[in-house]
């Protein structure tokens, strides 16, 4: 059953080819708890890519491009899709009901394209600027875990905007009380690991993640009337960018002060 639960999480939240299992009430009950494992894969691949680039003596831009693309390739862009839809909805300045309609629209609006271009530009620049030493790779690897733990925790704790969609499917299938406790524990462990292994930058990254998480709840409630799958993707991508930005900022500050 544990293996089936992990396979359900990877089938939904990653593009990694794995054996398929039929979804049911038992293997979906704690699927959100296995969601952070997808982040662990992203972190492991970051370590591998950093080693390959170091061995080849690859230029910083090529190394940064790999760092930038790894999470998108692992997830198949599922979170970026929700992020793009949310940017379109937020740019409409419409009432929550209209924003929900925009989220369901399969067409990609101008603000979605602008948002994705801006996000990838910022992400690539930060990845290229990153100094991939051991503490930084540990902190960023655990950051992928933390953001998914927070995302899963939100689904078990935040009010939902509607009774359909991805977030509702996983929220209703989950044992929300127990899954929420497990996810909270995963959040604490990931944040503690980032601080212990990444030093001060790791702690700053964890603080940045909590700040984005607070803003996530505020925007979901005030502008959409609750959480949805698209908003979950929007949070995850912003959280990733925020933590990466905090890490690079700390490295640059250390270089300046050192």
C-alpha positions in Angstrom: 0.0 0.0 0.0 2.9 2.4 0.7 4.3 1.8 -2.7 0.9 2.3 -4.4 0.6 5.6 -2.4 3.9 6.8 -3.7 3.1 5.7 -7.3 -0.2 7.7 -7.1 1.7 10.8 -6.0 4.3 10.5 -8.8 1.7 9.7 -11.4 -0.1 13.0 -10.5 2.7 15.3 -9.8 5.5 14.2 -12.0 6.2 13.1 -15.6 8.5 10.2 -14.5 7.4 7.0 -16.2 6.5 4.5 -13.5 4.1 1.5 -13.2 0.5 2.6 -13.2 -1.9 1.7 -10.4 -5.7 2.2 -10.1 -6.5 5.1 -7.8 -8.8 4.2 -4.9 -9.7 5.5 -1.5 -6.9 3.5 0.2 -3.9 4.6 -1.9 -5.0 8.2 -2.2 -5.5 8.7 1.5 -1.9 9.7 2.1 -0.8 10.5 -1.4 -0.2 14.1 -0.5 2.3 12.9 2.1 4.3 11.3 -0.7 4.2 14.5 -2.8 7.5 15.8 -1.2 9.3 12.8 -2.6 9.0 14.4 -6.1 10.9 17.3 -4.7 13.6 14.9 -3.3 14.0 13.6 -6.9 14.5 17.2 -8.1 17.1 17.8 -5.4 18.9 14.6 -6.3 19.1 15.5 -10.0 20.4 19.0 -9.0 23.3 17.3 -7.2 23.9 15.0 -10.2 23.9 17.9 -12.7 26.2 20.0 -10.5 28.7 17.1 -10.4 28.5 16.6 -14.2 29.0 20.3 -14.8 31.9 20.4 -12.4 33.5 17.4 -14.0 33.1 18.8 -17.5 34.0 22.4 -16.5 30.8 23.6 -18.0 30.1 27.3 -18.2 27.8 28.9 -15.6 25.0 29.6 -18.1 24.9 25.9 -19.2 24.9 24.8 -15.6 22.2 27.3 -14.7 20.0 26.2 -17.6 20.1 22.6 -16.4 19.2 23.7 -12.9 16.3 25.7 -14.3 15.0 22.9 -16.5 15.2 20.0 -14.1 12.1 20.8 -12.0 10.0 21.5 -15.1 11.1 18.3 -16.8 10.5 16.2 -13.7 7.0 17.6 -13.2 6.0 17.9 -16.8 5.2 21.6 -16.2 2.0 20.8 -14.2 2.7 23.5 -11.7 3.7 26.0 -14.3 0.4 25.4 -16.0 -1.6 26.3 -12.9 0.7 29.3 -12.3 0.0 30.6 -15.8 -3.7 30.3 -15.3 -3.5 32.1 -12.0 -1.6 35.0 -13.5 -4.3 35.4 -16.1 -7.0 35.4 -13.4 -5.2 37.8 -11.1 -4.6 40.3 -14.0 -8.3 40.4 -14.7 -9.0 42.3 -11.4 -12.4 40.6 -11.6 -14.6 39.3 -8.7 -13.7 35.8 -7.3 -16.4 34.1 -9.3 -15.1 35.5 -12.6 -11.5 34.6 -11.6 -12.6 31.0 -11.1 -14.1 31.0 -14.6 -10.8 32.3 -16.0 -8.9 29.5 -14.2 -11.1 26.9 -16.0 -10.4 28.5 -19.4 -8.0 26.3 -21.4 -6.8 29.2 -23.5 -3.5 30.9 -22.6 -3.9 34.7 -22.1 -1.4 37.4 -22.6 -0.6 37.8 -18.9 0.1 34.0 -18.6 2.7 34.3 -21.4 4.2 37.4 -19.9 4.3 35.8 -16.4 5.9 32.6 -17.7 8.6 34.5 -19.6 9.3 36.7 -16.6 9.5 33.6 -14.3 11.9 31.7 -16.5 14.1 34.7 -17.0 14.3 35.3 -13.3 14.8 31.5 -12.5 17.5 31.1 -15.2 19.4 34.2 -14.0 19.3 33.0 -10.4 20.3 29.5 -11.3 23.3 30.8 -13.3 24.3 33.1 -10.4 24.1 30.3 -7.8 27.4 29.0 -6.4 26.6 25.3 -6.2 28.7 24.3 -3.2 27.6 21.6 -0.7 25.6 23.7 1.7 23.7 25.4 -1.2 22.8 22.1 -2.9 21.6 20.7 0.4 19.5 23.8 1.1 18.0 23.9 -2.4 17.4 20.1 -2.5 15.4 20.3 0.7 13.7 23.5 -0.6 12.1 21.3 -3.3 10.8 19.1 -0.5 9.6 22.0 1.7 7.6 23.7 -1.0 5.7 20.5 -1.7 5.2 19.8 1.9 3.7 23.2 2.3 1.6 22.8 -0.8 0.2 19.5 0.5 -0.4 21.0 3.9 -2.4 23.8 2.4 -4.7 21.3 0.6 -5.5 19.6 4.0 -5.9 22.9 5.9 -7.1 25.7 3.6 -10.8 26.1 2.6 -11.4 25.0 -1.0 -12.9 27.4 -3.6 -15.0 24.7 -5.3 -16.1 21.1 -5.1 -14.4 20.0 -8.3 -10.9 19.9 -9.6 -7.5 18.5 -8.6 -7.3 20.0 -5.2 -10.8 18.9 -4.3 -10.1 15.4 -5.5 -7.0 14.9 -3.3 -8.5 16.8 -0.3 -11.7 14.7 -0.2 -9.7 11.4 -0.7 -7.2 12.3 2.0 -7.4 11.6 5.7 -7.0 15.4 6.1 -6.3 15.4 9.8 -3.6 12.7 9.8 -2.2 13.7 6.5 -2.0 17.3 7.6 0.0 16.2 10.7 2.4 14.2 8.6 2.9 17.0 6.2 3.4 19.5 9.0 6.1 17.2 10.3 7.7 17.0 6.9 7.7 20.8 6.7 9.4 21.1 10.1 12.0 18.5 9.2 12.7 20.0 5.8 13.1 23.5 7.2 15.3 22.3 10.1 17.4 20.3 7.6 17.8 23.4 5.4 19.0 25.4 8.4 21.3 22.7 9.7 22.9 21.8 6.4 22.6 25.1 4.6 23.5 27.4 7.4 22.1 30.9 7.6 21.1 30.9 3.9 19.1 27.8 4.5 17.2 29.5 7.4 16.6 32.6 5.3 15.2 30.4 2.6 12.8 28.7 5.0 11.6 32.1 6.2 11.0 33.1 2.6 9.0 30.0 2.0 6.8 30.8 5.1 6.3 34.4 3.8 5.1 33.1 0.4 2.9 30.6 2.2 1.2 33.3 4.2 0.6 35.4 1.1 -0.8 32.3 -0.6 -3.5 31.9 2.0 -4.3 35.6 1.9 -4.7 35.7 -1.9 -6.6 32.4 -2.1 -9.2 33.6 0.4 -9.5 37.2 -0.7 -9.3 36.9 -4.5 -10.5 33.4 -5.2 -12.7 32.4 -2.3 -10.5 29.5 -1.5 -7.8 27.2 -2.7 -7.7 25.4 -6.1 -5.2 23.2 -8.0 -4.1 26.1 -10.2 -3.5 28.3 -7.1 -1.4 25.4 -5.7 0.8 25.5 -8.7 1.1 29.3 -8.5 2.2 29.0 -4.9 4.8 26.2 -5.6 6.5 28.1 -8.4 6.6 31.4 -6.5 7.9 29.6 -3.4 10.6 27.9 -5.4 11.7 31.2 -7.0 11.6 33.0 -3.6 13.8 30.4 -1.9 16.2 30.4 -4.8 16.4 34.2 -4.7 17.0 34.2 -1.0 19.8 31.7 -1.4 21.6 33.7 -4.1 21.1 36.9 -2.2 22.7 35.4 0.8 25.6 34.1 -1.2 26.2 37.5 -2.8 26.0 39.2 0.6 28.5 36.8 2.0 30.9 37.5 -0.9 30.4 41.3 -0.3 31.0 41.1 3.4 33.8 38.5 3.1 
